[in-house]
Amino acid sequence: MVTPRFDAEIHAPLRLRICAMLAVAKAVDFATIRDTLHVADSVVSKHVARLESVGYVTVAKVPGGPRQRTWISLTARGRTAFAQHTAALRQILDDAAQWEGTVPLAGAGPLPGVADRDGAQAGSDGAQAGSDGAQAGSDGAQAGSRRRR
């Protein structure tokens, strides 16, 4: 059983995706990571260097044809950290599922105008806040619609 442990080094979206790619392979070519993530070489280099600095990946440069190829792989420590991090994320999702249907603040009701999962609108009895017909900014302008000069 893996002990859930949130890992800030892995959690950054691109590092998480890199680790996910590496978790299912012995090693992945640098270009494959770059092309899969649709980012520049420098972005991949930065994230791989960060993972390497904490001992989660190794980088091997192998001669091959006219250019050398760079292969990245998860270390045993990296595989453990990734497994623990994904377990922590699963635990967060499982906990959230238990909260479904509960009100987050004691005494607070649903937000007006927000549909619940079944599509019912809060305050669906037809009453609206400010039902006296007045609108905020009664000069006819809507919030955010004025141009700055």
KAFEN-V568909 format. One record per residue. RES is the residue in three letters. PSI is psi in whole degrees, 0 to 359 (NA if undefined). NEAR is the number of other ideal C-beta (glycine too) atoms within 10 Angstrom. Layout:
# KAFEN-V568909
((RES | PSI | NEAR) (RES | PSI | NEAR))
This chain:
# KAFEN-V568909
((MET | 133 | 4) (VAL | 133 | 13) (THR | 120 | 9) (PRO | 131 | 16) (ARG | 114 | 14) (PHE | 134 | 13) (ASP | 110 | 19) (ALA | 332 | 8) (GLU | 326 | 17) (ILE | 330 | 24) (HIS | 334 | 13) (ALA | 134 | 13) (PRO | 314 | 9) (LEU | 322 | 16) (ARG | 323 | 22) (LEU | 316 | 18) (ARG | 322 | 15) (ILE | 312 | 26) (CYS | 322 | 25) (ALA | 320 | 12) (MET | 316 | 16) (LEU | 333 | 23) (ALA | 337 | 14) (VAL | 10 | 8) (ALA | 159 | 13) (LYS | 318 | 8) (ALA | 154 | 16) (VAL | 137 | 20) (ASP | 140 | 15) (PHE | 314 | 17) (ALA | 325 | 13) (THR | 318 | 15) (ILE | 311 | 22) (ARG | 312 | 16) (ASP | 324 | 11) (THR | 320 | 13) (LEU | 348 | 16) (HIS | 49 | 7) (VAL | 170 | 15) (ALA | 159 | 10) (ASP | 317 | 12) (SER | 326 | 9) (VAL | 314 | 14) (VAL | 315 | 21) (SER | 316 | 14) (LYS | 313 | 14) (HIS | 322 | 22) (VAL | 319 | 22) (ALA | 320 | 11) (ARG | 315 | 17) (LEU | 324 | 26) (GLU | 322 | 15) (SER | 335 | 10) (VAL | 7 | 14) (GLY | 21 | 13) (TYR | 337 | 25) (VAL | 159 | 24) (THR | 151 | 15) (VAL | 128 | 15) (ALA | 126 | 11) (LYS | 120 | 10) (VAL | 128 | 10) (PRO | 139 | 8) (GLY | 104 | 10) (GLY | 213 | 6) (PRO | 341 | 5) (ARG | 156 | 8) (GLN | 152 | 11) (ARG | 144 | 14) (THR | 124 | 19) (TRP | 135 | 18) (ILE | 138 | 22) (SER | 153 | 15) (LEU | 139 | 24) (THR | 172 | 16) (ALA | 320 | 9) (ARG | 319 | 12) (GLY | 319 | 23) (ARG | 318 | 15) (THR | 313 | 16) (ALA | 319 | 21) (PHE | 317 | 23) (ALA | 318 | 16) (GLN | 320 | 17) (HIS | 315 | 22) (THR | 327 | 18) (ALA | 321 | 16) (ALA | 320 | 18) (LEU | 318 | 15) (ARG | 321 | 12) (GLN | 319 | 13) (ILE | 315 | 12) (LEU | 319 | 9) (ASP | 318 | 10) (ASP | 319 | 9) (ALA | 323 | 9) (ALA | 329 | 8) (GLN | 337 | 8) (TRP | 349 | 9) (GLU | 131 | 7) (GLY | 0 | 7) (THR | 156 | 6) (VAL | 126 | 10) (PRO | 331 | 6) (LEU | 132 | 6) (ALA | 127 | 5) (GLY | 351 | 5) (ALA | 138 | 8) (GLY | 185 | 9) (PRO | 154 | 13) (LEU | 136 | 10) (PRO | 136 | 11) (GLY | 4 | 11) (VAL | 126 | 9) (ALA | 143 | 12) (ASP | 183 | 12) (ARG | 334 | 7) (ASP | 358 | 5) (GLY | 357 | 7) (ALA | 135 | 9) (GLN | 138 | 13) (ALA | 138 | 13) (GLY | 36 | 14) (SER | 11 | 11) (ASP | 7 | 7) (GLY | 343 | 7) (ALA | 141 | 8) (GLN | 149 | 11) (ALA | 138 | 7) (GLY | 43 | 8) (SER | 8 | 8) (ASP | 3 | 6) (GLY | 346 | 7) (ALA | 143 | 7) (GLN | 148 | 10) (ALA | 138 | 8) (GLY | 54 | 10) (SER | 4 | 8) (ASP | 3 | 5) (GLY | 345 | 7) (ALA | 142 | 10) (GLN | 151 | 9) (ALA | 133 | 7) (GLY | 0 | 5) (SER | 354 | 8) (ARG | 140 | 9) (ARG | 143 | 4) (ARG | 141 | 3) (ARG | NA | 3))
